[in-house]
Amino acid sequence: METLKAISTRRSVRKFSDRQVESDKLHAILEAAMMAPSWANLQCVRFVVVKDPATKRRISELSYVDSFFAARGYKSNPSQVALAEAPLVIVACALPNQSGDIRGQQYYMTDVGLAAENLMLAAHDLGLGSVFVSIFEEKPLADLLGIPAYISVVGLFPLGYPQCEASCAPPRKPLEETVFYDRWPG
Ligand SMILES: Cc1cc2nc3c(=O)[nH]c(=O)nc-3n(C[C@H](O)[C@H](O)[C@H](O)COP(=O)(O)O)c2cc1C
């Protein structure tokens, strides 16, 4: 798929068919994620691929909107069911101590974000779909998967074949509102 077309037609996918993800496609998606740029090419991103149904169900249970998110106006996590029902869930982690930290600004979140976009675009290119899920309880999730405390769990990505046609893109702000030339306006 042509790059700009892939970017403009990718959508967050939260409903999946029963069709399993072929291992060569999963491998290609993970390779694409690791091809993303990273601070000083330190590649601090790590992935745990979860296929076990009981573990996926538990991950889903840990992705509810707790009081922290509720206090910030989130009513529910639209991807909670997807985490249990997708054929697999990719758990994206990072090693903050192995990433850049310049003047207090850490780059591991940026590194994961770039890997995540590659992951989702590669999935889309291969006819699969995914969504970035950031609502979850990190500590019990890490315990569930045996992830040590020095690793940060950044995002969950249910992955599978979309159950239905991609919907229209949620509207984006026009460039007039988001891009400024030479100076900040006003
Ligand atoms: C950092 C980040 C966190 C997100 N967290 C969630 C989430 O917890 N649950 C969810 O259903 N979608 C989540 N999303 C998906 C966004 O809601 C979605 O990307 C946005 O509505 C635009 O839709 P599109 O991806 O189809 O273009 C997240 C996206 C990003 C980039």
The ligand as an ORCA input file, in Angstrom:
! r2SCAN-3c Opt
* xyz 0 1
  C      -1.668      7.668     23.118
  C      -3.021      7.123     22.717
  C      -3.804      6.490     23.656
  C      -5.044      5.951     23.309
  N      -5.774      5.282     24.259
  C      -6.933      4.690     23.899
  C      -7.644      3.886     24.855
  O      -7.240      3.697     26.009
  N      -8.803      3.291     24.445
  C      -9.273      3.435     23.162
  O     -10.313      2.852     22.849
  N      -8.609      4.183     22.238
  C      -7.457      4.806     22.576
  N      -6.737      5.526     21.635
  C      -7.235      5.623     20.239
  C      -7.784      7.021     19.911
  O      -9.034      7.182     20.550
  C      -7.920      7.148     18.373
  O      -6.644      7.029     17.788
  C      -8.532      8.485     17.963
  O      -9.882      8.556     18.380
  C      -8.493      8.717     16.443
  O      -9.156      7.643     15.756
  P      -8.391      6.815     14.616
  O      -7.211      6.125     15.279
  O      -9.398      5.847     14.077
  O      -7.920      7.782     13.572
  C      -5.517      6.083     21.966
  C      -4.704      6.704     21.021
  C      -3.473      7.217     21.375
  C      -2.606      7.859     20.320
*
